[in-house]
């Protein structure tokens, strides 16, 4: 019987309609995920007024969904390695859609916080599994670009949220923003029908026929008859322990990835939760403040696509480093008095280099870990990063309560960008040093061979 390496087939496949389908479906899912994640920032000024919330209370309430996201990433990442990524994505999608819809019925901060926590569980499970799925099927030469295109859906969800908020909040109240989250559930049958299962999962389950059928859509020009045995060189049994993330020289990379995730998500959710309120406090109207949130997410779309394109042509970690450095400068400048066009430009750059860099971090993490532990690695990186997402709204609430000048708020928000840039810089130097050392060893032993 002939054998065929699945990874080699996928890496060298030409771009097909199948790749477009996977990218568009995962991107569509992340549109709804992004809408759910940015909805709190859009309704925060209204909620603070209606429920008489202090800035510290508002920051804590915004963190409930992010606590859920942290646990969701820890739970659904490894779970998907056991039950399959398709099921993991579907469960996460249904969970956050229903819980977000139910948030519109909340009559107190406690009820609202419970529903937001449950919604966070689903959001935290969807993202790492969608990234792992598209990384598994994307051709190697276009992997970063496809991940970035898919993740632009996340930012488009934020754009959709801000745009709807400008129209719906004054007319129908904050509850309408949450009721709208139930509409995507009509797409569940399409997702269950068209979203492919992980080929690695199919092979681990011994489903060779289904795996051949799936792979024939990825590479239709490769012969895969019943006499072909599919193999995956990196595959191993399901239920990969978290400890594997630190083996085979991956420990330092894992720690630096976790630190950069923490800092990046802190900035994303500090800005996403508090940018409209900070700008409203600075004297801008609610509509103008929401337009800043829209521009932040529009910048995220541009940053994700541009970063993915650059990542496929240059070193992806170096692109991440450059984005973090640029984002640190842009966020620090937001608090200073600037003409409106300059302010919008700075917000767009901040979105491109925080939301966009988060997307590049997922792509870099997926490429750092082998396929067999990719969902686990992405789940843990996302889960640890969620602690930063939790700190972001809390930090914003503390800064608002301290009544600091606007410039100080944004300077504090910029500090994590500097820390993340240093972490990625160390990541690059450490693994370049290990690679150079291994090349020296090979050169030294070659004459003896």
MISE-188938 format. One record per residue (C-alpha): residue number from 1; x, y, z. Coordinates in steps of 0.25 Angstrom, whole numbers, plus 5000, padded with zeros to 4 digits. Each point is the difference from the previous one (the first is absolute). Layout:
N
<r NUM,<X,Y,Z>>
...
END
This chain:
449
<r 1,<5000,5000,5000>>
<r 2,<5005,5014,4996>>
<r 3,<5002,5010,5011>>
<r 4,<4998,5015,4999>>
<r 5,<5004,5011,5010>>
<r 6,<4988,5009,5003>>
<r 7,<5009,5012,5005>>
<r 8,<5008,5000,4987>>
<r 9,<4987,4999,4991>>
<r 10,<4994,5012,5007>>
<r 11,<5013,5008,5001>>
<r 12,<5002,4999,4985>>
<r 13,<4985,5001,4995>>
<r 14,<4996,5011,4991>>
<r 15,<4989,5009,5004>>
<r 16,<4986,4995,4998>>
<r 17,<4985,5003,5002>>
<r 18,<5002,4991,5013>>
<r 19,<5010,5010,5006>>
<r 20,<4990,5011,4997>>
<r 21,<4989,4993,5006>>
<r 22,<5007,4997,5013>>
<r 23,<5006,5014,5001>>
<r 24,<4986,5007,4997>>
<r 25,<4993,4991,5010>>
<r 26,<5010,5002,5011>>
<r 27,<5000,5015,4997>>
<r 28,<4985,5000,5001>>
<r 29,<5000,4994,5013>>
<r 30,<5011,5010,5005>>
<r 31,<4991,5011,4996>>
<r 32,<4989,4996,5010>>
<r 33,<5011,4997,5010>>
<r 34,<5006,5014,4998>>
<r 35,<4986,5006,5001>>
<r 36,<4998,4993,5013>>
<r 37,<5014,5005,5006>>
<r 38,<4998,5014,4996>>
<r 39,<4986,5002,5004>>
<r 40,<5003,5003,5015>>
<r 41,<5008,5012,4996>>
<r 42,<4989,5005,4991>>
<r 43,<4989,5000,5011>>
<r 44,<5009,5003,5012>>
<r 45,<4997,5015,5000>>
<r 46,<4985,4997,5000>>
<r 47,<5001,4989,5011>>
<r 48,<5008,5009,5009>>
<r 49,<4989,5010,5000>>
<r 50,<4989,4990,5001>>
<r 51,<5005,4992,5011>>
<r 52,<5008,5011,5007>>
<r 53,<5013,4992,4999>>
<r 54,<5013,5006,5005>>
<r 55,<5012,4998,4990>>
<r 56,<5006,4989,5009>>
<r 57,<4987,4993,5000>>
<r 58,<4999,5002,4985>>
<r 59,<5014,4994,4998>>
<r 60,<4997,4988,5008>>
<r 61,<4987,4998,4992>>
<r 62,<5007,5000,4987>>
<r 63,<5010,4990,5005>>
<r 64,<4989,4989,5003>>
<r 65,<5000,4996,4985>>
<r 66,<5015,5000,5000>>
<r 67,<5000,4991,5012>>
<r 68,<4991,4991,4991>>
<r 69,<5009,5001,4988>>
<r 70,<5012,4996,5009>>
<r 71,<4993,4987,5005>>
<r 72,<4994,4998,4986>>
<r 73,<5014,5000,4993>>
<r 74,<5005,4990,5011>>
<r 75,<4989,4991,4998>>
<r 76,<4996,5000,4986>>
<r 77,<5014,5000,4994>>
<r 78,<5004,4986,5006>>
<r 79,<4986,4995,4999>>
<r 80,<5000,5002,4985>>
<r 81,<5013,4991,4999>>
<r 82,<4991,4989,5006>>
<r 83,<4986,5003,4993>>
<r 84,<5004,5007,4987>>
<r 85,<5002,5014,4997>>
<r 86,<4987,5001,4992>>
<r 87,<4992,4996,5012>>
<r 88,<5008,5009,5009>>
<r 89,<4997,5012,4991>>
<r 90,<4985,4997,4999>>
<r 91,<4998,4998,5015>>
<r 92,<5008,5013,5002>>
<r 93,<4992,5008,4990>>
<r 94,<4986,4996,5005>>
<r 95,<5004,5002,5015>>
<r 96,<5005,5015,4998>>
<r 97,<4988,5003,4990>>
<r 98,<4989,4996,5010>>
<r 99,<5007,5006,5012>>
<r 100,<5002,5013,4993>>
<r 101,<4986,5000,4996>>
<r 102,<4996,4998,5015>>
<r 103,<5008,5011,5004>>
<r 104,<4990,5010,4995>>
<r 105,<4990,4995,5010>>
<r 106,<5009,5003,5012>>
<r 107,<4993,5009,5010>>
<r 108,<5012,5001,5009>>
<r 109,<5016,5000,4999>>
<r 110,<5000,4987,5007>>
<r 111,<4991,4993,4989>>
<r 112,<5007,5007,4989>>
<r 113,<5014,4995,5006>>
<r 114,<4995,4986,5000>>
<r 115,<4995,5000,4986>>
<r 116,<5013,5007,4995>>
<r 117,<5009,4990,5007>>
<r 118,<4992,4988,4993>>
<r 119,<5002,5008,4987>>
<r 120,<5015,5001,5002>>
<r 121,<5001,4985,5002>>
<r 122,<4995,4999,4985>>
<r 123,<5009,5011,4995>>
<r 124,<5012,4995,5007>>
<r 125,<4998,4986,4994>>
<r 126,<4997,5004,4985>>
<r 127,<5012,5009,4997>>
<r 128,<5011,4990,5003>>
<r 129,<4993,4988,4993>>
<r 130,<4997,5009,4988>>
<r 131,<5015,5004,4999>>
<r 132,<5004,4986,5001>>
<r 133,<4991,4995,4990>>
<r 134,<5004,5010,4989>>
<r 135,<5015,4998,5003>>
<r 136,<4998,4985,4998>>
<r 137,<4994,5002,4986>>
<r 138,<5007,5012,4995>>
<r 139,<5012,4998,4990>>
<r 140,<5013,5004,5007>>
<r 141,<5003,5012,4990>>
<r 142,<4987,5007,5003>>
<r 143,<4998,4995,5015>>
<r 144,<5002,5014,5007>>
<r 145,<4991,5007,4989>>
<r 146,<4989,4990,5002>>
<r 147,<5000,5001,5015>>
<r 148,<5000,5015,4999>>
<r 149,<4989,5001,4990>>
<r 150,<4992,4991,5009>>
<r 151,<5003,5008,5012>>
<r 152,<4996,5013,4993>>
<r 153,<4986,4995,5003>>
<r 154,<5002,5002,5014>>
<r 155,<5003,5015,4998>>
<r 156,<4988,5001,4990>>
<r 157,<4992,4995,5012>>
<r 158,<5005,5012,5008>>
<r 159,<4997,5009,4988>>
<r 160,<4986,4994,4999>>
<r 161,<4998,5002,5015>>
<r 162,<5004,5014,5000>>
<r 163,<4992,5003,4987>>
<r 164,<4987,4994,5006>>
<r 165,<5003,5007,5013>>
<r 166,<5000,5014,4993>>
<r 167,<4986,4997,4994>>
<r 168,<4993,4990,5010>>
<r 169,<5004,5006,5014>>
<r 170,<4993,5013,4999>>
<r 171,<4988,4994,4994>>
<r 172,<4998,4986,5006>>
<r 173,<5008,5000,5013>>
<r 174,<5012,4991,5004>>
<r 175,<4992,4987,5000>>
<r 176,<4998,5000,4985>>
<r 177,<5015,4999,4998>>
<r 178,<5000,4987,5008>>
<r 179,<4987,4995,4993>>
<r 180,<5006,5001,4987>>
<r 181,<5011,4990,5004>>
<r 182,<4989,4988,4998>>
<r 183,<4999,5003,4985>>
<r 184,<5013,4992,4996>>
<r 185,<4994,4987,5006>>
<r 186,<4992,4999,4987>>
<r 187,<5014,4996,4993>>
<r 188,<5003,4988,5009>>
<r 189,<4995,4990,4990>>
<r 190,<5009,5006,4990>>
<r 191,<5012,4999,5009>>
<r 192,<4997,4986,5004>>
<r 193,<4998,4996,4985>>
<r 194,<5012,5007,4994>>
<r 195,<5011,5002,5011>>
<r 196,<5010,4989,4999>>
<r 197,<5005,4991,5011>>
<r 198,<5015,5000,5003>>
<r 199,<5007,4990,4991>>
<r 200,<5009,4997,5012>>
<r 201,<4988,4996,5009>>
<r 202,<4995,4991,4989>>
<r 203,<5013,4993,4999>>
<r 204,<5001,4998,5015>>
<r 205,<4986,4994,5000>>
<r 206,<5004,4991,4989>>
<r 207,<4990,5006,4990>>
<r 208,<5009,4998,4988>>
<r 209,<4989,5001,4990>>
<r 210,<4995,5013,5005>>
<r 211,<5014,5006,5001>>
<r 212,<5003,4996,4985>>
<r 213,<4987,5007,4996>>
<r 214,<5003,5012,5008>>
<r 215,<5014,5001,4995>>
<r 216,<4996,4998,4985>>
<r 217,<4993,5013,5002>>
<r 218,<5013,5007,5005>>
<r 219,<5008,4994,4988>>
<r 220,<4991,4995,4989>>
<r 221,<5012,4997,4991>>
<r 222,<5006,4990,5010>>
<r 223,<4996,4985,4998>>
<r 224,<4993,4995,5012>>
<r 225,<4994,4987,4998>>
<r 226,<4996,4989,5010>>
<r 227,<5014,4994,4998>>
<r 228,<5006,5012,5006>>
<r 229,<5003,5001,5015>>
<r 230,<5000,5014,5006>>
<r 231,<5011,5003,5011>>
<r 232,<5002,5012,5008>>
<r 233,<5015,5001,5005>>
<r 234,<4996,5009,5012>>
<r 235,<4988,4993,5004>>
<r 236,<4998,4993,5013>>
<r 237,<4990,4995,5009>>
<r 238,<4988,5010,5004>>
<r 239,<5001,5006,5014>>
<r 240,<5013,5007,4999>>
<r 241,<5004,5005,5014>>
<r 242,<5004,5015,5002>>
<r 243,<5014,4995,5004>>
<r 244,<5003,4998,4986>>
<r 245,<5000,5015,4997>>
<r 246,<5013,5000,5008>>
<r 247,<5008,4988,4994>>
<r 248,<5010,5000,4989>>
<r 249,<5005,5014,5001>>
<r 250,<4986,5006,5000>>
<r 251,<5000,5005,5015>>
<r 252,<5006,5014,4997>>
<r 253,<4992,5002,4988>>
<r 254,<4987,4996,5008>>
<r 255,<5003,5010,5011>>
<r 256,<5003,5012,4990>>
<r 257,<4988,4997,4992>>
<r 258,<4991,5000,5013>>
<r 259,<5006,5013,5004>>
<r 260,<4998,5007,4987>>
<r 261,<4986,4994,5000>>
<r 262,<4997,5006,5014>>
<r 263,<5005,5014,4996>>
<r 264,<4993,5000,4986>>
<r 265,<4987,4996,5005>>
<r 266,<5001,5010,5012>>
<r 267,<5001,5011,4990>>
<r 268,<4989,4995,4991>>
<r 269,<4990,4999,5011>>
<r 270,<5004,5013,5007>>
<r 271,<4998,5008,4987>>
<r 272,<4988,4992,4996>>
<r 273,<4993,5001,5013>>
<r 274,<5004,5015,5004>>
<r 275,<5003,5007,4987>>
<r 276,<4985,5005,4998>>
<r 277,<4999,5004,5015>>
<r 278,<5014,5007,5000>>
<r 279,<4996,5008,4988>>
<r 280,<4987,5004,5005>>
<r 281,<5006,5004,5013>>
<r 282,<5010,5009,4992>>
<r 283,<4988,5007,4994>>
<r 284,<4996,4992,4988>>
<r 285,<4985,4996,4997>>
<r 286,<4996,4985,5002>>
<r 287,<4999,4999,4984>>
<r 288,<5014,5006,4998>>
<r 289,<5005,4991,5011>>
<r 290,<4994,4987,4994>>
<r 291,<5006,5005,4986>>
<r 292,<5014,4999,5007>>
<r 293,<4997,4986,5004>>
<r 294,<4996,4997,4985>>
<r 295,<5013,5006,4996>>
<r 296,<5008,4992,5010>>
<r 297,<4994,4987,4994>>
<r 298,<5001,5005,4985>>
<r 299,<5015,5001,5003>>
<r 300,<5000,4986,5006>>
<r 301,<4995,4995,4986>>
<r 302,<5011,5007,4993>>
<r 303,<5010,4996,5010>>
<r 304,<4996,4985,4999>>
<r 305,<5001,4999,4985>>
<r 306,<5012,5009,4999>>
<r 307,<5007,4992,5011>>
<r 308,<4997,4987,4994>>
<r 309,<5005,5004,4986>>
<r 310,<5013,5005,5006>>
<r 311,<5001,4987,5009>>
<r 312,<5000,4991,4988>>
<r 313,<5011,5009,4993>>
<r 314,<5008,5003,5012>>
<r 315,<5003,4994,5014>>
<r 316,<4986,4999,5007>>
<r 317,<5006,5003,5014>>
<r 318,<5008,5012,4994>>
<r 319,<4987,5006,4995>>
<r 320,<4993,4998,5014>>
<r 321,<5012,5007,5006>>
<r 322,<4998,5012,4991>>
<r 323,<4985,5000,5002>>
<r 324,<5002,5001,5015>>
<r 325,<5010,5011,4999>>
<r 326,<4991,5008,4991>>
<r 327,<4988,4998,5009>>
<r 328,<5007,5004,5012>>
<r 329,<5003,5014,4994>>
<r 330,<4986,5001,4994>>
<r 331,<4993,4997,5013>>
<r 332,<5009,5009,5008>>
<r 333,<4997,5012,4991>>
<r 334,<4985,4998,5000>>
<r 335,<4998,5008,5013>>
<r 336,<5007,5013,4994>>
<r 337,<4991,5011,4994>>
<r 338,<5001,4996,4985>>
<r 339,<4991,5005,4988>>
<r 340,<4989,4991,4997>>
<r 341,<5006,4993,4987>>
<r 342,<5013,4998,5008>>
<r 343,<4992,4994,5012>>
<r 344,<4992,4990,4990>>
<r 345,<5014,4996,4994>>
<r 346,<5006,4997,5014>>
<r 347,<4988,4992,5004>>
<r 348,<5000,4992,4987>>
<r 349,<5015,4997,5002>>
<r 350,<4997,4996,5014>>
<r 351,<4989,4990,4995>>
<r 352,<5010,4995,4989>>
<r 353,<5011,4997,5010>>
<r 354,<4992,4995,5012>>
<r 355,<4988,4992,4994>>
<r 356,<5008,4997,4987>>
<r 357,<5012,4996,5008>>
<r 358,<4991,4991,5009>>
<r 359,<4997,4993,4987>>
<r 360,<5014,4999,4996>>
<r 361,<5003,4994,5014>>
<r 362,<4990,4989,4997>>
<r 363,<5007,4997,4987>>
<r 364,<5014,5000,5006>>
<r 365,<4995,4991,5011>>
<r 366,<4994,4990,4990>>
<r 367,<5013,4999,4992>>
<r 368,<5008,4998,5013>>
<r 369,<4993,4988,5005>>
<r 370,<4999,4987,4992>>
<r 371,<4986,4995,4995>>
<r 372,<4998,4990,5011>>
<r 373,<5000,5010,5011>>
<r 374,<4996,5013,4992>>
<r 375,<4986,5001,5006>>
<r 376,<5006,4998,5014>>
<r 377,<5011,5010,4998>>
<r 378,<4990,5010,4994>>
<r 379,<4990,4998,5011>>
<r 380,<5010,5002,5011>>
<r 381,<5006,5012,4993>>
<r 382,<4986,5006,4999>>
<r 383,<4996,4996,5014>>
<r 384,<5013,5006,5006>>
<r 385,<4998,5012,4991>>
<r 386,<4986,5002,5005>>
<r 387,<5005,5004,5014>>
<r 388,<5006,5012,4993>>
<r 389,<4986,5002,4994>>
<r 390,<4994,4999,5014>>
<r 391,<5010,5010,5005>>
<r 392,<4997,5010,4988>>
<r 393,<4986,5004,5004>>
<r 394,<5004,5000,5015>>
<r 395,<5012,5009,4997>>
<r 396,<4991,5010,4992>>
<r 397,<4990,5001,5012>>
<r 398,<5011,5002,5010>>
<r 399,<5006,5011,4991>>
<r 400,<4986,5007,4998>>
<r 401,<4997,4999,5015>>
<r 402,<5014,5007,5002>>
<r 403,<4996,5012,4992>>
<r 404,<5013,5000,4993>>
<r 405,<5003,5009,4988>>
<r 406,<4996,4994,4987>>
<r 407,<5015,4999,4996>>
<r 408,<5003,4992,5012>>
<r 409,<4989,4990,4997>>
<r 410,<5006,4997,4986>>
<r 411,<5014,5000,5004>>
<r 412,<4997,4989,5010>>
<r 413,<4992,4992,4989>>
<r 414,<5013,5001,4992>>
<r 415,<5010,4994,5010>>
<r 416,<4995,4985,4997>>
<r 417,<5004,5003,4985>>
<r 418,<5014,5003,5004>>
<r 419,<5001,4987,5009>>
<r 420,<4994,4992,4989>>
<r 421,<5010,5005,4990>>
<r 422,<5011,4996,5009>>
<r 423,<4994,4986,5002>>
<r 424,<4999,4998,4985>>
<r 425,<5014,5005,4998>>
<r 426,<5006,4990,5010>>
<r 427,<4992,4989,4993>>
<r 428,<5007,5004,4987>>
<r 429,<5014,5001,5006>>
<r 430,<4998,4987,5008>>
<r 431,<4996,4991,4988>>
<r 432,<5009,5006,4990>>
<r 433,<5011,4997,5010>>
<r 434,<4996,4986,5002>>
<r 435,<4999,4998,4984>>
<r 436,<5014,5006,4998>>
<r 437,<5005,4991,5011>>
<r 438,<4994,4987,4994>>
<r 439,<5006,5004,4986>>
<r 440,<5014,5001,5007>>
<r 441,<4998,4986,5006>>
<r 442,<4996,4995,4987>>
<r 443,<5012,5006,4993>>
<r 444,<5010,4995,5011>>
<r 445,<4995,4985,4999>>
<r 446,<4999,5000,4985>>
<r 447,<5015,4997,4997>>
<r 448,<4999,4988,5010>>
<r 449,<4989,4994,4992>>
END
